[in-house]
Amino acid sequence: MKFIKKFLKVLVLLFGLIILVLYITDTDYLIKAVRTIYMKGHTTAFLEDYKEFDNQAIEASDTPQPWVNHKNYNSVTTTPKLEKANQEWGTIAYLIIKNDSIWFEKYYDGFNEDSKSNSFSMAKSYVSGLMGKAIMDGYIKSLDQPVCDFLPAFCDGKAARMTVGDLSSMASGTNWDEAYYSPLSITTRAYFDDDLAKVMNGLKVVDEPGHGFKYASGDTQMLAMVIEKATGKKLYDYFEESFWKPLGSENATLWQVDSEGHDLVKAYCCIASNAKDFARFGKLYKDHGKWNGKQILDSAFVAKSVRPRFPESPEYGYGWWLRQIGDKHFFMMRGHLGQYVFVEPNDNVIIIRLGHQKSPDIGTKTFTDDIGLYIEEGYKMLNTKS
């Protein structure tokens, strides 16, 4: 009994020492990481982790606009290859929208059309769109306006030459390290830290801005801070009034914030919504920024967004990923673990996939194999009814 008491006492002291070291070394965000992710059996953020964080609510549209069903709605089944991938990679929603109508939809793992799941980096497309909206509304002068005009921490040296367009196109030149599985990376810190602005203001611009693409979630987070400063509005409020309500979203949604006290959205990720409401933003860009005949977003900005900024990096525009498959040209919203909205405007097709994981080749190439599979098998389904 004495041994057990002594052991427990040592254990408590050791635990207290670890906590003290974490606070002294400014890595106490790891406590939140262990509590919300690792103790739940995950090694990285997961689809329903929004329930573990502070969120700001975004209301559904006052005049919701349900998608109509296509005349051939669910008239085919998933191909064997697609169904195998959906089962093995934990798909929760797979939809095909043809001519602005739901052509096919299927849900898995207890999820349904209204179930919320984490958008992860699909949110970056929304934030880039909000930058375009802020330019359209006159809050930001142009893509070439310096970030320094809004964020004083970036007014020296190379940072002074960084523009809002550089942030949207992932060309900031900062020292951000995009490492999802390392507990000590700035990506992990940003996900769990209670003061996200402090984390962002500590970034350094080490390369010349505007000279090349380097995927960095920090760029989108800085862009959100710019938009809030420019508009004088919280990003979630500007999002609600600019896109979520005007696009007829049927469901209220949530956007994670760093903490109740600081109330800064995790702009590079973390909108909790569903496949049909996520698809609306793809439709907006497909239709050149118009919704029901109203110009919600400048068409020239939309066109620029879905073209590569840098010829040597044809995979990215302004907030959107770009991919050619055969003679098809897709632009896409894309998020961690395989959250996708694929848009082929020439075919008037939108394909949405949400789920728990990507194909196993993650980290080996720009576009994992699952992307091509979801698109190609979707088109096989469409072609059976062409």
C-alpha positions as CSV (number, residue, x, y, z in Angstrom):
1,M,0.0,0.0,0.0
2,K,2.9,2.4,0.9
3,F,4.5,1.6,-2.5
4,I,1.2,2.4,-4.3
5,K,0.9,5.7,-2.4
6,K,4.5,6.6,-3.1
7,F,4.1,5.7,-6.8
8,L,0.9,7.9,-7.1
9,K,2.6,10.8,-5.4
10,V,5.6,10.6,-7.8
11,L,3.2,10.3,-10.7
12,V,1.3,13.5,-9.6
13,L,4.6,15.3,-9.2
14,L,5.8,14.2,-12.6
15,F,2.6,15.2,-14.2
16,G,2.8,18.6,-12.5
17,L,6.3,19.1,-13.6
18,I,5.4,18.3,-17.2
19,I,2.6,20.9,-17.1
20,L,5.0,23.4,-15.7
21,V,7.6,22.8,-18.4
22,L,4.9,23.1,-21.1
23,Y,3.9,26.6,-19.7
24,I,7.5,27.7,-19.3
25,T,8.4,26.6,-22.9
26,D,5.2,28.1,-24.3
27,T,4.0,24.8,-25.5
28,D,1.0,24.5,-23.2
29,Y,-1.2,24.3,-26.3
30,L,-0.2,20.6,-26.3
31,I,-2.5,20.1,-23.2
32,K,-5.5,21.0,-25.4
33,A,-4.2,18.8,-28.2
34,V,-3.9,15.8,-25.9
35,R,-7.3,16.4,-24.4
36,T,-9.2,17.0,-27.7
37,I,-7.4,14.8,-30.2
38,Y,-4.9,12.3,-28.9
39,M,-6.9,11.0,-25.9
40,K,-9.8,10.3,-28.3
41,G,-7.6,7.9,-30.3
42,H,-6.7,10.3,-33.1
43,T,-3.3,11.4,-34.4
44,T,-4.6,14.4,-36.2
45,A,-7.7,16.6,-36.4
46,F,-10.9,14.6,-37.2
47,L,-14.2,15.2,-38.9
48,E,-16.3,15.9,-35.8
49,D,-13.6,17.6,-33.6
50,Y,-15.5,20.9,-33.9
51,K,-17.5,19.6,-30.9
52,E,-14.3,19.9,-28.8
53,F,-13.6,23.6,-29.6
54,D,-15.1,27.0,-29.2
55,N,-17.3,28.0,-32.2
56,Q,-19.2,30.9,-33.6
57,A,-22.6,30.2,-35.0
58,I,-23.5,31.3,-38.5
59,E,-27.3,31.4,-39.2
60,A,-29.0,29.6,-42.1
61,S,-30.4,31.8,-44.9
62,D,-33.7,33.6,-44.1
63,T,-34.8,32.3,-47.5
64,P,-33.3,28.9,-47.9
65,Q,-33.0,27.5,-51.4
66,P,-33.0,23.7,-51.4
67,W,-31.3,22.0,-54.3
68,V,-33.8,20.4,-56.7
69,N,-33.5,16.8,-57.7
70,H,-32.5,16.0,-61.2
71,K,-34.9,14.0,-63.4
72,N,-32.5,11.1,-63.2
73,Y,-32.0,11.5,-59.4
74,N,-30.2,8.4,-57.9
75,S,-31.1,6.3,-61.0
76,V,-27.7,4.7,-60.9
77,T,-25.6,3.2,-58.2
78,T,-21.9,3.8,-57.3
79,T,-19.4,1.9,-59.5
80,P,-17.7,-1.0,-57.7
81,K,-14.4,0.8,-57.6
82,L,-16.0,3.9,-56.1
83,E,-18.0,2.0,-53.6
84,K,-14.9,0.1,-52.5
85,A,-13.0,3.4,-52.0
86,N,-16.0,4.9,-50.1
87,Q,-16.0,2.0,-47.7
88,E,-12.2,1.7,-47.2
89,W,-11.5,5.4,-47.0
90,G,-14.4,6.3,-44.7
91,T,-16.6,8.4,-47.1
92,I,-19.5,10.0,-45.3
93,A,-21.1,11.8,-48.3
94,Y,-20.7,11.5,-52.0
95,L,-22.8,13.7,-54.3
96,I,-23.0,14.6,-58.0
97,I,-24.7,17.8,-59.0
98,K,-25.6,18.1,-62.7
99,N,-27.1,21.2,-64.2
100,D,-27.6,22.6,-60.7
101,S,-29.7,19.6,-59.7
102,I,-28.9,16.8,-57.3
103,W,-28.1,13.9,-59.7
104,F,-26.8,11.5,-57.2
105,E,-26.3,11.4,-53.4
106,K,-25.3,8.8,-50.9
107,Y,-24.3,9.0,-47.2
108,Y,-22.4,6.6,-45.0
109,D,-21.4,5.9,-41.4
110,G,-24.6,7.3,-39.9
111,F,-24.2,10.7,-41.5
112,N,-27.0,12.3,-43.6
113,E,-27.7,15.3,-45.7
114,D,-27.8,17.7,-42.7
115,S,-24.9,16.2,-40.7
116,K,-22.1,18.6,-39.9
117,S,-18.5,17.7,-40.5
118,N,-15.2,19.7,-40.6
119,S,-14.4,21.5,-43.8
120,F,-10.8,21.7,-42.9
121,S,-8.9,23.6,-45.7
122,M,-12.0,24.0,-47.9
123,A,-12.5,27.1,-45.8
124,K,-9.5,28.7,-47.6
125,S,-11.6,29.1,-50.7
126,Y,-14.3,31.0,-48.7
127,V,-11.7,33.3,-47.2
128,S,-10.2,34.1,-50.6
129,G,-13.7,34.8,-51.8
130,L,-14.2,37.1,-48.8
131,M,-11.1,39.0,-49.9
132,G,-12.6,39.4,-53.3
133,K,-15.9,40.6,-51.7
134,A,-14.0,43.1,-49.5
135,I,-12.3,44.5,-52.7
136,M,-15.7,44.6,-54.4
137,D,-17.2,46.4,-51.3
138,G,-14.4,48.9,-51.3
139,Y,-12.8,47.8,-48.0
140,I,-9.6,46.7,-49.7
141,K,-8.2,48.6,-52.7
142,S,-6.9,45.7,-54.8
143,L,-4.9,42.4,-54.7
144,D,-1.8,44.6,-54.7
145,Q,-2.5,46.4,-51.4
146,P,0.2,45.8,-48.9
147,V,-0.5,43.6,-45.9
148,C,1.3,46.2,-43.8
149,D,-1.6,48.6,-44.3
150,F,-3.6,46.3,-42.0
151,L,-1.1,44.3,-39.9
152,P,1.7,46.3,-38.4
153,A,3.8,43.2,-37.6
154,F,4.5,42.9,-41.3
155,C,5.9,46.3,-42.2
156,D,9.7,45.7,-42.2
157,G,12.1,44.3,-44.8
158,K,10.6,41.8,-47.2
159,A,7.3,41.7,-45.3
160,A,6.6,45.3,-46.4
161,R,6.3,44.0,-50.0
162,M,3.8,41.3,-49.1
163,T,0.3,42.0,-50.6
164,V,-3.1,40.6,-49.8
165,G,-3.0,38.8,-53.2
166,D,0.2,37.1,-52.1
167,L,-1.7,35.7,-49.1
168,S,-4.6,34.4,-51.2
169,S,-2.3,32.8,-53.7
170,M,0.0,31.2,-51.1
171,A,3.0,33.4,-52.0
172,S,3.8,35.2,-48.8
173,G,7.3,33.9,-48.4
174,T,6.8,33.3,-44.6
175,N,8.5,30.6,-42.6
176,W,5.3,28.7,-42.0
177,D,5.8,24.9,-41.7
178,E,2.8,23.0,-43.0
179,A,3.2,19.8,-40.9
180,Y,-0.1,18.3,-39.7
181,Y,1.2,15.3,-37.7
182,S,4.1,17.0,-35.8
183,P,2.9,18.1,-32.3
184,L,5.6,20.9,-32.3
185,S,4.9,22.4,-35.7
186,I,3.3,25.9,-36.1
187,T,0.4,24.2,-37.9
188,T,-0.4,22.2,-34.7
189,R,0.2,25.2,-32.5
190,A,-2.2,27.3,-34.6
191,Y,-4.9,24.6,-34.3
192,F,-4.8,24.4,-30.5
193,D,-3.4,27.8,-29.3
194,D,-5.9,30.1,-27.5
195,D,-4.3,33.2,-29.0
196,L,-4.0,32.7,-32.8
197,A,-3.2,36.3,-33.6
198,K,-0.1,36.1,-31.4
199,V,1.0,33.0,-33.2
200,M,0.5,34.7,-36.6
201,N,2.2,37.9,-35.7
202,G,5.3,35.9,-34.8
203,L,5.8,34.7,-38.4
204,K,8.8,35.9,-40.4
205,V,8.9,36.6,-44.1
206,V,12.1,34.8,-45.2
207,D,11.6,34.7,-49.0
208,E,10.6,37.4,-51.4
209,P,6.8,37.6,-51.4
210,G,4.9,37.2,-54.7
211,H,7.6,35.1,-56.4
212,G,6.3,31.6,-56.1
213,F,3.7,29.2,-54.6
214,K,4.2,27.5,-51.3
215,Y,1.2,26.0,-49.6
216,A,0.9,27.6,-46.2
217,S,-2.3,27.7,-44.0
218,G,-0.8,30.7,-42.2
219,D,-1.3,32.8,-45.4
220,T,-5.0,32.3,-45.2
221,Q,-5.1,33.0,-41.5
222,M,-3.2,36.3,-42.0
223,L,-5.6,37.1,-44.9
224,A,-8.6,36.7,-42.5
225,M,-6.9,39.1,-40.0
226,V,-6.5,41.6,-42.9
227,I,-10.2,41.2,-43.9
228,E,-11.3,41.8,-40.3
229,K,-9.1,44.9,-40.0
230,A,-10.3,46.2,-43.4
231,T,-14.0,45.7,-42.9
232,G,-14.2,46.3,-39.1
233,K,-16.3,43.1,-38.9
234,K,-15.7,39.7,-37.5
235,L,-15.0,37.3,-40.3
236,Y,-17.8,34.9,-39.4
237,D,-20.3,37.9,-39.6
238,Y,-18.9,39.0,-42.9
239,F,-19.1,35.4,-44.2
240,E,-22.7,35.1,-43.1
241,E,-23.8,38.3,-44.7
242,S,-21.7,37.9,-47.9
243,F,-22.1,34.3,-48.8
244,W,-23.8,31.9,-46.3
245,K,-27.2,33.7,-46.3
246,P,-27.2,35.1,-49.8
247,L,-26.5,31.6,-51.3
248,G,-29.6,30.2,-49.6
249,S,-27.8,27.8,-47.2
250,E,-30.3,25.5,-45.6
251,N,-28.4,24.8,-42.4
252,A,-26.9,26.9,-39.7
253,T,-23.1,26.3,-39.5
254,L,-20.3,26.7,-37.1
255,W,-16.8,28.3,-37.5
256,Q,-14.2,27.4,-35.0
257,V,-12.5,30.2,-33.1
258,D,-9.2,30.1,-31.1
259,S,-11.0,30.9,-27.8
260,E,-14.0,32.7,-26.4
261,G,-11.6,35.5,-25.2
262,H,-9.8,36.2,-28.4
263,D,-12.6,35.2,-30.8
264,L,-10.5,34.8,-33.9
265,V,-11.7,32.3,-36.5
266,K,-9.4,29.5,-37.6
267,A,-9.8,30.9,-41.1
268,Y,-7.6,28.3,-42.8
269,C,-10.0,25.5,-41.7
270,C,-12.8,24.4,-39.6
271,I,-16.3,25.3,-40.9
272,A,-18.7,22.6,-39.7
273,S,-21.3,22.1,-42.4
274,N,-22.7,19.6,-44.9
275,A,-22.1,18.6,-48.5
276,K,-25.1,20.4,-50.1
277,D,-24.3,23.7,-48.4
278,F,-20.6,23.4,-49.2
279,A,-21.5,22.8,-52.8
280,R,-23.1,26.3,-53.1
281,F,-19.8,28.0,-53.2
282,G,-18.7,25.8,-56.0
283,K,-21.8,26.8,-57.9
284,L,-21.2,30.5,-57.3
285,Y,-17.7,30.3,-58.9
286,K,-19.1,28.1,-61.7
287,D,-21.6,30.8,-62.5
288,H,-19.0,33.6,-62.5
289,G,-20.0,35.0,-59.2
290,K,-23.7,35.2,-59.9
291,W,-26.5,33.7,-57.8
292,N,-30.1,33.9,-59.0
293,G,-29.1,36.6,-61.4
294,K,-27.4,38.8,-58.7
295,Q,-23.7,39.5,-58.9
296,I,-22.5,38.3,-55.5
297,L,-18.8,38.3,-56.4
298,D,-17.0,40.2,-59.1
299,S,-16.7,38.0,-62.2
300,A,-13.2,39.1,-63.1
301,F,-12.0,38.2,-59.6
302,V,-13.7,34.8,-60.0
303,A,-12.0,34.2,-63.3
304,K,-8.6,35.2,-61.9
305,S,-9.1,32.9,-58.9
306,V,-9.5,29.7,-60.9
307,R,-6.4,30.3,-63.1
308,P,-2.8,29.7,-62.0
309,R,-1.0,32.7,-60.7
310,F,2.4,31.2,-61.4
311,P,3.1,29.2,-64.6
312,E,5.5,26.9,-62.7
313,S,2.7,26.1,-60.2
314,P,-0.4,25.3,-62.4
315,E,-2.1,23.5,-59.4
316,Y,-3.2,26.7,-57.6
317,G,-4.9,30.0,-58.3
318,Y,-6.3,32.3,-55.6
319,G,-7.8,30.1,-52.9
320,W,-8.6,27.3,-55.3
321,W,-6.8,24.1,-56.4
322,L,-6.7,23.4,-60.1
323,R,-6.5,20.0,-61.8
324,Q,-6.8,18.8,-65.4
325,I,-8.0,15.2,-66.0
326,G,-8.1,14.3,-69.6
327,D,-9.9,17.1,-71.4
328,K,-11.7,18.2,-68.2
329,H,-10.6,21.3,-66.3
330,F,-11.5,21.2,-62.6
331,F,-11.2,23.8,-59.9
332,M,-11.7,22.5,-56.4
333,M,-12.1,23.2,-52.7
334,R,-9.9,20.8,-50.9
335,G,-9.4,19.9,-47.2
336,H,-7.5,17.6,-44.8
337,L,-8.6,13.9,-44.8
338,G,-10.2,14.2,-48.2
339,Q,-12.9,16.9,-48.1
340,Y,-13.6,18.0,-51.7
341,V,-15.8,20.1,-53.9
342,F,-14.8,19.5,-57.5
343,V,-16.2,21.9,-60.2
344,E,-16.2,21.3,-64.0
345,P,-17.9,24.4,-65.4
346,N,-17.9,23.3,-69.0
347,D,-19.9,20.2,-68.1
348,N,-22.0,22.0,-65.4
349,V,-20.9,19.3,-62.9
350,I,-20.1,19.5,-59.2
351,I,-18.9,16.5,-57.3
352,I,-18.6,16.5,-53.5
353,R,-16.9,14.0,-51.3
354,L,-16.6,14.3,-47.5
355,G,-14.9,11.6,-45.4
356,H,-12.5,10.3,-42.7
357,Q,-9.4,9.8,-44.8
358,K,-7.6,10.1,-48.1
359,S,-6.0,7.4,-50.2
360,P,-2.8,5.9,-48.7
361,D,-0.5,7.9,-51.0
362,I,-0.9,11.0,-48.9
363,G,2.3,13.2,-48.8
364,T,3.8,11.6,-51.9
365,K,2.3,13.9,-54.7
366,T,0.5,17.1,-55.2
367,F,-2.9,15.3,-55.9
368,T,-3.6,12.0,-54.1
369,D,-5.1,9.2,-56.1
370,D,-8.5,9.5,-54.4
371,I,-9.1,12.8,-56.2
372,G,-8.9,11.2,-59.7
373,L,-10.9,8.3,-58.5
374,Y,-13.8,10.3,-57.2
375,I,-13.9,12.3,-60.4
376,E,-13.4,9.5,-62.9
377,E,-15.8,7.1,-61.3
378,G,-18.4,9.9,-60.9
379,Y,-18.2,10.5,-64.7
380,K,-18.6,6.8,-65.4
381,M,-21.8,7.0,-63.5
382,L,-22.9,10.1,-65.4
383,N,-22.1,8.5,-68.7
384,T,-24.4,5.6,-68.1
385,K,-27.3,8.1,-68.3
386,S,-25.9,10.5,-70.9
